[in-house]
Amino acid sequence: MAPRTPNVASSVRTTGQTMRALVQDRYGTSGVLRISDVPRPVPGDDEVLVRLEAASVNARDWHIMRGEPRIARLMDRSIFGWRGPRVRVRGTDFAGVVEELGPSVSDWAVGDRVFGEANATLAEYVVAPVGAMARVPAGVSMQQAAALPLAATTALECLRAADPRPGSTVLVNGASGGVGTFVVQLAASMGLHVTGVCSARNGDQARSLGADVVIDYATDDFVDGGSTYDLVIDLVGNRSLRDLRGRVNPGGSLVLSGGGVPGAGRFVGPIGLLLRAQLSKRRPGPEMHTPTAHLRRESLEELADQVARGAITPVIEKVFGLDHAAAALRHLESEHARAKVVVSRGVPPVAVG
């Protein structure tokens, strides 16, 4: 799908100082990425400069890196140029320490631990808009905080869109991905009966996060299984709209969010499924939702509080150092990464889960 346009910093002012960042100048695979020195940004009004401690990578990053699906280059010119992304530095999620305040910022202080979304977060410093960040609570690590913004807020919006009642049944197609691991946990915390679709290697993980039933997509097809659900959340985009609608109980809901495979569906990809859903909303059948996660500080604070209380846990598969940030995106693309992949400043590439 076309990546959402986050509520991110608009400042492009810089000083004579430089910083290291993961940059690209043309579309392609992770081979087009490199660590390079770039100008260090300066915060504008309602912005702060953050010294990055951790960032996480998302499907959004490889969509932009590859310029896929290509129709997105026509749909959102604020993100996509013809030959390369508008912003050279990759990354959206961040966690770090406030280093400098913009002229109009009064409710934050130098030294505050913060996390949120901004442009160009795979770098040593990032300019972040104060409306798109929140405080990192005590007891929550920077890596955990960096794993939350895009994935966890998307999961929250998927569930809020359908507003299921406690006891409802929900099927999550893509239960082991970055968004899926949060959907499973949040759904379980809401008292829903959760069925997760994932590979066999991720079955135990899905159960540990709260899935009551796990379907191994390699051996069982949830479409042909005959079971129906009050809510179906599709995070993969690999099934037809007809197939997905057929798995929803009368009066139930279908939520579509994201999906796509790198290098496949290069022109339309999962956007075609989302467009067909929009056109079919007036047809008899389940309510259909294609939510866009508009980042709000309140959502970030809610999610961070749940992590601090132990109600949800960001599942981090691997941690890479900034020098290996391109490898983090390559892992996300080629290894069917489960849960979140994090880039942490000064850390060598080691598995943590």
ABEGO torsion letter per residue (X at the ends): XBBBBBBBBABABBBABBBBBBBBABBEBAAABBBBBBBBBBBBBGBBBBBBABBBBBAAAAAAAAGOBAAAAAABAAABBAABBABABBEABBBBBBABBBAABAABBBGBBBBEBBBGABBABBBBBAAABBBBBBGBBAAAAAAAAAAAAAAAAAAAAAGBBBGBBBBBBGAABAAAAAAAAAAAAAGBBBBBBBBAAAAAAAAAAGBABBBBAAABBAAAAGBBBABBBBAAGABBAAAAAAABBBGBBBBBBEEEBBGBGAAAEAAAAAAAAAAAAABBEBBBBBBBBBBBAAAAAAAAAAAAAGABBBBBABBBBAAAAAAAAAAAAAAGBBEBBBBBBGBBBBBAX
